[in-house]
Amino acid sequence: MPFEVTILGSNSALPAHGRHPTSQVLNIHDRLFLIDCGEGTQMLLEKYKVKHGRIDNIFISHLHGDHIFGLIGLLTSYHLNHREKSLTVFCPKGLDEIIHLQLKYSDTHLRYPLHFEFYNQQSGAVIFENDFVKVVTVKLTHRIPCAGFIFREKLFPGKNIKPEAIAAYNLSIQQIQGIKKGQDLELANGKIVKNEELTAKPHPPRSYAYCTDTAYDEAILPYIYEADLLYHEATFDKTEEVRAKETFHSTTLQAAMIAKKAQVKKLLLGHFSARYRVLEDLLREAKEVFPNSELGEEGKTFLIPRL
């Protein structure tokens, strides 16, 4: 089952150099989750052929414009395209007022149910959960309240039966159900086949940590520890540490240091300042500290494989 993130927008406050403000689509088990919705998001969904009608949940990190200015356009486009199923936006308080005011003065009455689920910006709060994923908040250090999100895959109950075992022993549905519960297999001749010979170890659950606008803050480390993939903002290069601190953002080296201390498997850099036309130097800086770093470039999909 897929677990992958597609970068839609990778810039910070301003669209520049062919890059757009922040937005991403996370595909977990063929369910799509939109994370932030900067200006131009719906056009990028079309450009990168994302089936945005399958998005039922949107996660908004904070209320700065480069993370929400694309939302009203997307919501009204769903309306114009006759969407009927409900849509839920997980967000800080206040976003509902912003959206409803725009709908009010454009005399727009959505055809579909729109729900706002508010969270506070504390770390460790479970804000969404279903059969295959749990979403937990992590408090970020920014000029206004801001939260990151940790998407953690759930393990399916029961054991994984080896396909070759099903074929070799011509297992019935009843036998398969028993083996999944940990039972051994008794053959017609009385021989016992141990459960561990029939099953494989379960795949470890995968995780994606999304940490946008934030100053360097090691308080997030316990919540993102050993994440398979960490997206961490790197608005500035390593020479701009003072500017980063003033604006509650991070540098390339600070993002890499967080990745290293959290012992994540891979780091994605993003939320780039418009001052940088070319991004390769930013990547080289991060790799000085954390070699398994990549640029979160628009249109790229990053797969988190099963181990």
FENPE-V309825 format. One record per residue. N is the residue number from 0. RES is the residue in one small letter. SS is DSSP state (alpha for helix, beta for strand, coil for the rest). PSI is psi in whole degrees, 0 to 359 (* if undefined). D_FIRST is the distance of its C-alpha to the first C-alpha in Angstrom with 2 decimals. Layout:
BEGIN
n | res | ss | psi | d_first
N | RES | SS | PSI | D_FIRST
N | RES | SS | PSI | D_FIRST
END
This chain:
BEGIN
n | res | ss | psi | d_first
0 | m | coil | 137 | 0.00
1 | p | coil | 149 | 3.81
2 | f | beta | 98 | 6.71
3 | e | beta | 153 | 9.80
4 | v | beta | 135 | 13.33
5 | t | beta | 125 | 15.79
6 | i | beta | 124 | 19.42
7 | l | beta | 299 | 21.71
8 | g | beta | 139 | 24.92
9 | s | coil | 356 | 25.96
10 | n | beta | 171 | 29.67
11 | s | coil | 235 | 31.59
12 | a | coil | 324 | 34.40
13 | l | coil | 139 | 35.41
14 | p | coil | 131 | 33.78
15 | a | beta | 152 | 35.20
16 | h | coil | 34 | 34.83
17 | g | coil | 7 | 32.22
18 | r | beta | 156 | 30.04
19 | h | coil | 162 | 29.35
20 | p | beta | 170 | 29.11
21 | t | coil | 133 | 25.98
22 | s | beta | 150 | 22.82
23 | q | beta | 156 | 19.09
24 | v | beta | 127 | 15.93
25 | l | beta | 127 | 12.88
26 | n | beta | 113 | 9.52
27 | i | beta | 113 | 7.44
28 | h | coil | 40 | 4.91
29 | d | coil | 17 | 7.24
30 | r | beta | 137 | 10.16
31 | l | beta | 135 | 12.66
32 | f | beta | 129 | 15.12
33 | l | beta | 130 | 18.30
34 | i | beta | 115 | 20.00
35 | d | beta | 160 | 23.73
36 | c | beta | 69 | 25.40
37 | g | coil | 172 | 28.18
38 | e | coil | 132 | 30.57
39 | g | coil | 4 | 29.13
40 | t | alpha | 315 | 25.56
41 | q | alpha | 328 | 25.57
42 | m | alpha | 324 | 27.01
43 | l | alpha | 327 | 24.35
44 | l | alpha | 319 | 21.62
45 | e | alpha | 315 | 23.52
46 | k | alpha | 318 | 24.17
47 | y | coil | 16 | 20.60
48 | k | coil | 42 | 19.54
49 | v | coil | 132 | 17.30
50 | k | coil | 80 | 17.18
51 | h | alpha | 347 | 18.94
52 | g | alpha | 345 | 19.78
53 | r | alpha | 359 | 16.32
54 | i | beta | 120 | 17.26
55 | d | beta | 349 | 18.62
56 | n | beta | 131 | 19.03
57 | i | beta | 134 | 20.90
58 | f | beta | 121 | 21.77
59 | i | coil | 125 | 25.16
60 | s | coil | 321 | 26.37
61 | h | coil | 177 | 30.08
62 | l | coil | 20 | 32.68
63 | h | coil | 147 | 33.80
64 | g | alpha | 325 | 33.92
65 | d | alpha | 0 | 31.63
66 | h | alpha | 353 | 28.76
67 | i | alpha | 350 | 29.82
68 | f | coil | 345 | 32.07
69 | g | coil | 354 | 29.41
70 | l | alpha | 314 | 28.52
71 | i | alpha | 323 | 31.51
72 | g | alpha | 318 | 30.98
73 | l | alpha | 317 | 27.38
74 | l | alpha | 319 | 28.44
75 | t | alpha | 330 | 31.39
76 | s | alpha | 321 | 29.49
77 | y | alpha | 318 | 27.18
78 | h | alpha | 312 | 30.51
79 | l | alpha | 334 | 32.02
80 | n | coil | 14 | 29.07
81 | h | coil | 38 | 29.62
82 | r | coil | 143 | 26.55
83 | e | coil | 328 | 27.00
84 | k | coil | 154 | 24.08
85 | s | coil | 159 | 24.54
86 | l | beta | 134 | 23.43
87 | t | beta | 132 | 23.53
88 | v | beta | 120 | 24.64
89 | f | beta | 122 | 24.53
90 | c | beta | 168 | 27.52
91 | p | coil | 157 | 30.90
92 | k | coil | 143 | 33.84
93 | g | coil | 331 | 35.71
94 | l | alpha | 326 | 32.99
95 | d | alpha | 320 | 33.69
96 | e | alpha | 317 | 37.33
97 | i | alpha | 313 | 36.57
98 | i | alpha | 314 | 34.46
99 | h | alpha | 327 | 36.79
100 | l | alpha | 318 | 39.79
101 | q | alpha | 320 | 38.42
102 | l | alpha | 321 | 37.63
103 | k | alpha | 310 | 41.08
104 | y | alpha | 353 | 43.10
105 | s | coil | 5 | 41.27
106 | d | coil | 47 | 41.80
107 | t | coil | 128 | 38.15
108 | h | coil | 103 | 36.93
109 | l | coil | 142 | 33.19
110 | r | coil | 346 | 32.16
111 | y | coil | 156 | 29.14
112 | p | coil | 129 | 29.01
113 | l | beta | 123 | 28.44
114 | h | beta | 142 | 28.00
115 | f | beta | 124 | 28.59
116 | e | beta | 114 | 27.39
117 | f | beta | 143 | 29.50
118 | y | coil | 159 | 28.82
119 | n | coil | 171 | 31.23
120 | q | coil | 31 | 30.60
121 | q | coil | 153 | 30.67
122 | s | coil | 146 | 28.15
123 | g | coil | 5 | 26.04
124 | a | coil | 130 | 25.92
125 | v | beta | 117 | 22.85
126 | i | beta | 347 | 22.84
127 | f | beta | 143 | 19.64
128 | e | beta | 135 | 17.57
129 | n | coil | 202 | 15.46
130 | d | coil | 341 | 13.49
131 | f | coil | 353 | 10.50
132 | v | beta | 149 | 12.30
133 | k | beta | 137 | 15.93
134 | v | beta | 124 | 17.90
135 | v | beta | 142 | 21.09
136 | t | beta | 155 | 23.96
137 | v | beta | 128 | 25.89
138 | k | beta | 127 | 29.43
139 | l | beta | 160 | 30.26
140 | t | coil | 100 | 33.81
141 | h | coil | 176 | 34.78
142 | r | coil | 329 | 37.84
143 | i | coil | 165 | 36.56
144 | p | coil | 133 | 34.11
145 | c | beta | 141 | 30.63
146 | a | beta | 144 | 27.37
147 | g | beta | 174 | 24.24
148 | f | beta | 138 | 20.89
149 | i | beta | 119 | 18.56
150 | f | beta | 115 | 14.99
151 | r | beta | 121 | 13.96
152 | e | beta | 144 | 10.78
153 | k | coil | 147 | 12.06
154 | l | coil | 138 | 12.03
155 | f | coil | 141 | 11.74
156 | p | coil | 149 | 15.34
157 | g | coil | 170 | 16.60
158 | k | coil | 157 | 16.18
159 | n | beta | 118 | 13.86
160 | i | beta | 136 | 16.15
161 | k | coil | 130 | 16.57
162 | p | alpha | 324 | 16.32
163 | e | alpha | 333 | 19.73
164 | a | alpha | 322 | 21.22
165 | i | alpha | 316 | 20.50
166 | a | alpha | 317 | 22.26
167 | a | alpha | 323 | 25.02
168 | y | alpha | 5 | 26.14
169 | n | coil | 56 | 25.34
170 | l | coil | 139 | 23.89
171 | s | coil | 168 | 24.50
172 | i | alpha | 318 | 22.36
173 | q | alpha | 319 | 24.77
174 | q | alpha | 319 | 24.50
175 | i | alpha | 316 | 20.70
176 | q | alpha | 320 | 20.98
177 | g | alpha | 318 | 23.69
178 | i | alpha | 320 | 21.94
179 | k | alpha | 333 | 18.95
180 | k | coil | 358 | 21.76
181 | g | coil | 4 | 23.21
182 | q | coil | 151 | 25.89
183 | d | coil | 167 | 27.36
184 | l | beta | 126 | 27.84
185 | e | beta | 120 | 31.44
186 | l | coil | 169 | 32.31
187 | a | coil | 329 | 35.20
188 | n | coil | 6 | 37.52
189 | g | coil | 353 | 36.99
190 | k | coil | 142 | 34.95
191 | i | beta | 127 | 32.35
192 | v | beta | 119 | 29.01
193 | k | coil | 147 | 27.71
194 | n | alpha | 321 | 24.36
195 | e | alpha | 340 | 23.37
196 | e | alpha | 340 | 23.96
197 | l | alpha | 342 | 21.52
198 | t | beta | 157 | 18.59
199 | a | beta | 156 | 16.57
200 | k | coil | 140 | 16.38
201 | p | coil | 147 | 13.44
202 | h | coil | 136 | 11.21
203 | p | coil | 142 | 12.95
204 | p | coil | 144 | 11.55
205 | r | coil | 162 | 11.05
206 | s | beta | 148 | 13.51
207 | y | beta | 126 | 14.94
208 | a | beta | 126 | 18.68
209 | y | beta | 110 | 20.49
210 | c | beta | 91 | 24.26
211 | t | coil | 211 | 26.26
212 | d | coil | 109 | 30.05
213 | t | coil | 144 | 31.54
214 | a | coil | 166 | 34.37
215 | y | coil | 125 | 33.87
216 | d | coil | 110 | 33.34
217 | e | alpha | 356 | 32.42
218 | a | alpha | 340 | 32.06
219 | i | alpha | 348 | 28.37
220 | l | alpha | 314 | 27.71
221 | p | alpha | 334 | 27.02
222 | y | alpha | 335 | 24.33
223 | i | alpha | 8 | 22.35
224 | y | coil | 128 | 23.16
225 | e | coil | 27 | 20.77
226 | a | coil | 145 | 18.11
227 | d | coil | 322 | 15.63
228 | l | beta | 127 | 16.63
229 | l | beta | 123 | 19.82
230 | y | beta | 119 | 21.14
231 | h | beta | 132 | 24.87
232 | e | beta | 145 | 27.60
233 | a | coil | 69 | 30.16
234 | t | coil | 325 | 32.65
235 | f | beta | 161 | 35.52
236 | d | coil | 178 | 36.42
237 | k | alpha | 343 | 37.95
238 | t | alpha | 351 | 41.49
239 | e | alpha | 36 | 40.81
240 | e | alpha | 322 | 40.29
241 | v | alpha | 314 | 43.18
242 | r | alpha | 321 | 41.92
243 | a | alpha | 316 | 38.44
244 | k | alpha | 319 | 40.06
245 | e | alpha | 325 | 42.25
246 | t | alpha | 5 | 39.39
247 | f | coil | 47 | 36.91
248 | h | coil | 184 | 34.54
249 | s | coil | 159 | 33.46
250 | t | beta | 171 | 34.24
251 | t | alpha | 314 | 32.14
252 | l | alpha | 325 | 33.56
253 | q | alpha | 319 | 32.97
254 | a | alpha | 317 | 29.26
255 | a | alpha | 324 | 29.07
256 | m | alpha | 320 | 31.10
257 | i | alpha | 315 | 28.80
258 | a | alpha | 318 | 25.82
259 | k | alpha | 313 | 27.99
260 | k | alpha | 330 | 29.28
261 | a | alpha | 351 | 25.93
262 | q | coil | 43 | 24.66
263 | v | coil | 165 | 21.42
264 | k | coil | 322 | 19.55
265 | k | beta | 146 | 19.82
266 | l | beta | 132 | 21.95
267 | l | beta | 127 | 21.76
268 | l | beta | 143 | 25.20
269 | g | beta | 190 | 25.95
270 | h | coil | 50 | 28.45
271 | f | beta | 141 | 31.00
272 | s | coil | 147 | 34.64
273 | a | coil | 348 | 36.19
274 | r | coil | 345 | 38.81
275 | y | coil | 109 | 36.53
276 | r | coil | 317 | 36.41
277 | v | coil | 139 | 34.83
278 | l | coil | 354 | 32.09
279 | e | alpha | 326 | 32.21
280 | d | alpha | 324 | 34.85
281 | l | alpha | 319 | 32.69
282 | l | alpha | 318 | 29.97
283 | r | alpha | 321 | 32.64
284 | e | alpha | 314 | 33.96
285 | a | alpha | 322 | 30.69
286 | k | alpha | 342 | 30.16
287 | e | alpha | 329 | 33.58
288 | v | alpha | 319 | 32.17
289 | f | coil | 96 | 28.42
290 | p | coil | 325 | 27.74
291 | n | coil | 61 | 23.95
292 | s | beta | 148 | 24.40
293 | e | beta | 158 | 23.40
294 | l | beta | 132 | 24.63
295 | g | coil | 72 | 22.44
296 | e | coil | 146 | 23.73
297 | e | coil | 137 | 23.25
298 | g | coil | 349 | 20.88
299 | k | coil | 142 | 18.89
300 | t | beta | 131 | 15.14
301 | f | beta | 115 | 14.24
302 | l | beta | 135 | 10.92
303 | i | coil | 102 | 10.39
304 | p | coil | 158 | 9.29
305 | r | coil | 140 | 8.72
306 | l | coil | * | 12.29
END
